[in-house]
């Protein structure tokens, strides 16, 4: 079971583990002077820091991190950063008893674990909710994999909204859009239950109420958005994500669109597609669920929900036109659709075909697309 802690609790935890800590962090480690704060509080602390990685964790990064972790001799891992840092820390803990040979083409299944290692996750961007999920992303041989196990779930998490102070608007926007989309996708998910729905509702309310202020730097919104992301993470920890996330991965890997931005682009037209499919199958419960979702978003129709997402993108300084992001031809659209993550697609509340997926990217019927005759 996870426990939320504060800075004082973290210091006590480090003392408990012999004043030795293994940090997995990006540049946020120095940006927030986190080491200095710990050194002031805990004289003689031994810190080994792993930061030699880029966005979107790769198997090679994991192997390097494991080597550094073993040399450190620490049993306490602290992840400070966005989803990449937290996911790598999860994987380092998970694979701490496994020796990679270096030619693995995918993350291996394992049976030996060291449960004496503990992990504290401290998010500095508020989107993935990775601090509260039991899966972690890793890329191997150019393919994206999700490693899932409740042994990956961090033992503790620390939420501090002040980390948002130094984030530029487009980073804040992309992160919050990821949280918003995760909450939406959990809300309409086939796997939803009462607990996940309550997490999703609370996340949605916080994002909608605080998004504009968060982008504009209103400090009163920082903690609210930090908890919105955490709640969205808890929601998808139960349900996982659906079609918009399934579609988004190629926008990120092939067209270099940041993750939260990509998911927002993929979810805009999915409201209408879901509603149309529910109506076609005479699923009144599904239609009502969509209406309830619109109400949570503060809108009344699918087209208005799409407009809300577009407004969030614009306020964040993020492009709304996928053509301007490099998706210029019909073949580009087909590439995105053909690479759709089938596991995530299976969680979607209605059955989707390739035409639905194409329409979700463009808002148009596939056969009428301007892209269609372009090669």
C-alpha positions in Angstrom: 0.0 0.0 0.0 1.3 3.5 -0.9 1.9 6.2 1.7 2.0 9.9 1.0 4.9 11.6 2.8 6.2 15.1 3.2 9.8 16.5 3.2 10.3 15.8 7.0 9.1 12.2 6.5 11.6 11.8 3.6 14.4 13.0 5.8 13.5 10.4 8.5 13.3 7.7 5.8 16.8 8.6 4.6 18.1 8.4 8.2 16.4 5.0 8.6 18.3 3.8 5.5 21.7 4.8 6.9 21.9 8.2 5.3 22.4 6.6 1.9 20.2 7.4 -1.0 20.2 6.6 -4.7 18.7 9.5 -6.7 17.2 9.1 -10.2 16.6 12.5 -11.5 16.9 14.8 -14.5 17.9 18.4 -14.4 15.2 19.1 -11.9 17.5 17.8 -9.2 19.7 20.9 -9.4 17.0 23.2 -10.5 15.1 22.8 -7.3 18.2 22.6 -5.1 16.9 19.4 -3.6 20.3 18.1 -2.7 21.1 21.3 -0.8 17.9 21.0 1.2 18.7 17.4 2.2 22.3 18.2 3.1 21.2 21.0 5.4 18.7 18.7 7.1 20.9 15.5 7.1 24.6 16.2 7.5 26.8 13.4 6.1 24.2 12.1 3.7 25.6 9.9 1.0 24.0 10.6 -2.4 24.6 8.7 -5.6 22.8 10.4 -8.5 21.8 8.8 -11.8 20.8 11.4 -14.4 22.5 10.2 -17.6 19.3 9.6 -19.6 16.9 11.3 -22.0 13.2 11.5 -22.3 11.4 8.2 -22.9 13.4 5.6 -21.0 15.4 3.1 -23.0 16.5 -0.4 -22.0 20.1 0.8 -22.2 19.3 3.6 -19.7 17.9 1.0 -17.3 21.0 -1.2 -17.6 23.3 1.8 -16.8 21.1 2.8 -13.9 21.2 -0.7 -12.5 25.0 -0.7 -12.6 25.1 2.6 -10.7 22.6 1.5 -8.2 24.5 -1.6 -7.3 27.7 0.3 -6.9 25.9 2.7 -4.6 25.0 0.0 -2.1 21.9 1.9 -1.2 18.5 0.3 -0.5 16.5 3.5 -0.8 15.7 5.0 -4.2 14.3 8.5 -4.6 12.9 9.5 -8.0 12.7 13.2 -8.6 11.4 14.4 -12.0 8.8 13.7 -14.6 7.5 10.3 -15.9 10.9 9.3 -17.3 12.8 9.6 -14.1 10.0 7.9 -12.0 9.6 5.0 -14.5 13.4 4.4 -14.6 13.5 4.3 -10.8 10.6 1.8 -10.7 12.4 -0.4 -13.2 15.7 -0.2 -11.3 13.9 -1.4 -8.2 12.0 -4.1 -10.1 15.1 -5.5 -11.9 17.6 -5.0 -9.0 18.1 -8.8 -8.8 18.3 -9.4 -12.5 21.5 -9.3 -14.5 21.1 -8.1 -18.1 23.4 -9.6 -20.7 23.0 -6.5 -23.0 21.3 -8.0 -26.0 17.7 -8.2 -24.8 15.2 -7.1 -27.4 12.4 -6.6 -24.8 12.1 -6.2 -21.0 12.4 -9.7 -19.5 9.9 -11.4 -17.2 11.5 -12.1 -13.9 10.7 -14.0 -10.7 13.3 -12.8 -8.2 12.7 -9.5 -6.4 14.4 -7.6 -3.5 11.5 -6.3 -1.4 13.9 -4.7 1.0 14.5 -1.9 -1.5 12.1 1.0 -1.1 11.1 3.7 -3.6 10.0 7.3 -3.0 8.6 9.1 -6.1 8.5 12.9 -6.2 6.9 14.3 -9.4 8.1 17.7 -10.6 5.8 17.8 -13.6 2.2 17.1 -13.1 0.8 14.9 -15.8 1.7 11.2 -15.8 0.7 10.3 -12.3 3.5 7.8 -12.5 4.1 8.1 -8.8 0.9 6.2 -8.2 0.8 3.6 -11.0 2.1 0.0 -11.0 3.5 0.1 -14.6 6.5 1.7 -16.2 7.4 2.4 -19.8 10.6 1.3 -21.4 11.8 1.3 -25.1 13.7 -1.7 -26.4 14.9 -2.1 -29.9 12.8 0.9 -30.9 9.6 -0.5 -29.5 7.6 0.7 -26.5 6.8 -1.7 -23.7 4.9 -1.4 -20.5 6.1 -3.4 -17.6 3.3 -4.0 -15.1 3.6 -5.3 -11.5 2.5 -4.1 -8.1 6.1 -4.5 -7.1 6.8 -1.5 -9.3 4.3 0.8 -7.4 6.4 3.3 -5.4 6.2 2.7 -1.6 5.9 6.4 -1.0 5.1 9.6 -2.9 5.7 13.3 -2.1 3.5 15.9 -3.7 4.9 19.5 -3.8 3.1 21.9 -6.1 5.9 24.5 -5.9 7.9 22.5 -8.4 5.6 24.0 -11.1 7.1 27.5 -10.5 9.9 27.1 -13.0 8.1 25.2 -15.7 7.4 27.0 -19.0 3.7 27.2 -20.1 4.0 24.5 -22.9 5.5 22.0 -20.4 2.8 22.7 -17.9 0.1 22.5 -20.6 1.3 19.2 -22.0 1.6 17.7 -18.5 -1.8 18.8 -17.4 -3.4 17.6 -20.7 -1.9 14.2 -20.1 -3.6 14.2 -16.6 -6.8 15.4 -18.1 -6.8 12.7 -20.8 -6.0 10.0 -18.4 -8.9 11.0 -16.2 -11.2 11.1 -19.2 -10.0 7.7 -20.5 -10.4 6.1 -17.1 -13.9 7.6 -16.7 -15.2 6.0 -19.9 -13.1 2.9 -19.6 -14.5 -0.7 -19.9 -12.6 -1.5 -16.7 -13.9 1.3 -14.6 -15.3 0.7 -11.1 -16.6 2.9 -8.4 -13.1 3.7 -7.0 -11.6 4.6 -10.4 -14.6 6.7 -11.3 -14.3 8.7 -8.1 -10.6 9.3 -8.7 -11.3 10.4 -12.3 -14.1 12.7 -11.3 -11.9 14.5 -8.7 -9.1 14.8 -11.2 -11.4 16.2 -13.9 -12.9 18.8 -11.5 -9.4 20.0 -10.5 -8.0 20.3 -14.0 -11.0 22.1 -15.4 -11.1 24.6 -12.5 -7.4 25.3 -12.4 -6.0 24.8 -15.9 -5.9 28.4 -17.1 -4.6 29.8 -13.8 -1.9 27.1 -13.7 -0.7 28.0 -17.2 -0.7 31.7 -16.2 1.4 31.1 -13.1 -1.2 31.5 -10.4 0.5 29.8 -7.4 -2.8 29.0 -5.8 -3.5 26.4 -8.5 -0.2 24.6 -8.2 -1.1 22.2 -5.5 -4.5 21.5 -7.0 -3.0 20.5 -10.3 -0.4 18.4 -8.6 -3.1 16.4 -6.9 -5.2 16.3 -10.1 -2.3 14.4 -11.8 -1.9 12.1 -8.8 -5.6 11.3 -8.8 -5.6 10.7 -12.6 -2.7 8.3 -12.0 -4.6 6.4 -9.4 -7.6 6.2 -11.8 -5.6 4.7 -14.6 -3.7 2.4 -12.2 -7.1 0.6 -11.9 -8.3 0.9 -15.5 -5.3 1.7 -17.8 -5.8 4.0 -20.7 -7.8 3.7 -24.0 -7.8 4.7 -27.7 -6.4 8.3 -27.4 -3.3 7.0 -25.6 -3.1 4.0 -27.9 -3.0 6.3 -30.9 -0.7 8.9 -29.4 2.5 6.9 -29.2 3.4 7.2 -32.8 2.8 10.9 -32.8 5.5 11.0 -30.1 8.0 8.5 -31.4 7.7 9.3 -35.1 6.6 12.9 -35.2 8.3 14.2 -32.0 5.1 15.5 -30.5 5.4 15.6 -26.7 3.3 13.0 -25.0 0.6 15.1 -23.3 0.2 17.2 -26.5 -0.1 14.1 -28.6 -2.8 12.5 -26.4 -4.8 15.7 -26.4 -4.7 15.8 -30.2 -6.0 12.2 -30.3 -8.9 12.7 -27.8 -10.6 15.7 -29.3 -12.9 14.0 -31.7 -13.2 10.8 -29.7 -16.1 12.3 -27.7 -18.3 12.4 -30.8 -17.2 9.0 -32.0 -18.0 7.4 -28.7 -21.4 9.1 -28.5 -22.3 8.1 -32.1 -21.3 4.4 -31.4 -23.3 4.3 -28.2 -26.3 5.7 -30.0 -25.9 3.3 -32.9 -25.9 0.4 -30.6 -28.8 1.9 -28.6 -26.7 1.8 -25.4 -28.5 4.4 -23.3 -26.2 3.9 -20.4 -23.2 4.7 -22.6 -25.0 7.8 -23.9 -25.7 8.9 -20.3 -22.1 8.3 -19.3 -20.9 10.6 -22.1 -23.4 13.3 -21.0 -22.2 12.9 -17.4 -18.6 13.4 -18.6 -19.6 16.5 -20.5 -21.1 17.9 -17.3 -17.9 17.2 -15.4 -16.0 19.1 -18.1 -18.4 22.0 -17.9 -19.8 21.6 -21.4 -23.0 20.2 -22.9 -22.0 18.5 -26.2 -19.2 16.5 -27.8 -18.3 19.5 -30.0 -17.9 21.7 -27.0 -15.7 19.1 -25.3 -13.5 19.1 -28.4 -13.5 22.9 -28.3 -12.4 22.8 -24.6 -9.4 20.6 -25.4 -8.5 23.0 -28.3 -8.7 25.9 -25.9 -6.4 24.2 -23.4 -3.9 23.6 -26.2 -4.0 27.2 -27.4 -3.6 28.6 -23.8 -0.5 26.4 -23.5 1.0 27.6 -26.7 0.6 24.1 -28.3 -0.3 23.5 -31.9 -3.8 22.3 -32.7 -3.3 21.4 -36.4 -1.7 18.0 -36.8 -0.6 18.9 -40.4 1.7 21.6 -38.9 3.2 18.9 -36.8 4.3 16.8 -39.7 1.2 14.6 -40.2 0.9 15.8 -43.8 -0.3 12.9 -45.9 -2.8 10.1 -45.8 0.2 7.7 -45.4 1.2 9.5 -42.2 -2.3 8.9 -40.8 -2.2 5.3 -41.8 1.2 5.0 -40.1 -0.3 6.2 -36.8 -3.3 4.0 -37.1 -1.3 0.9 -38.0 1.0 1.3 -35.0 -1.9 1.7 -32.5 -1.3 -0.1 -29.2 -3.9 -2.9 -29.3 -3.8 -3.5 -25.5 -4.8 0.0 -24.7 -7.4 0.0 -27.5 -9.1 -3.1 -25.9 -10.0 -0.9 -22.9 -12.0 1.5 -25.0 -15.7 1.6 -24.2 -16.9 1.0 -27.8 -15.4 -1.1 -30.6 -13.4 1.0 -33.0 -12.3 0.3 -36.5 -9.6 1.9 -38.6 -12.0 4.5 -40.0 -12.9 5.6 -36.4 -9.3 6.0 -35.6 -8.6 8.0 -38.8 -11.6 10.3 -38.0 -10.3 10.8 -34.4 -7.1 12.2 -35.8 -8.8 14.6 -38.3 -12.4 15.2 -37.2 -13.5 14.3 -40.8 -14.8 11.2 -42.5 -11.8 9.3 -43.9 -13.1 9.1 -47.5 -13.5 12.9 -47.6 -10.1 13.7 -46.2 -8.0 16.2 -47.9 -5.1 13.8 -47.2 -6.7 11.0 -49.2 -5.1 11.7 -52.6 -1.7 12.8 -51.1 1.1 10.3 -51.0 
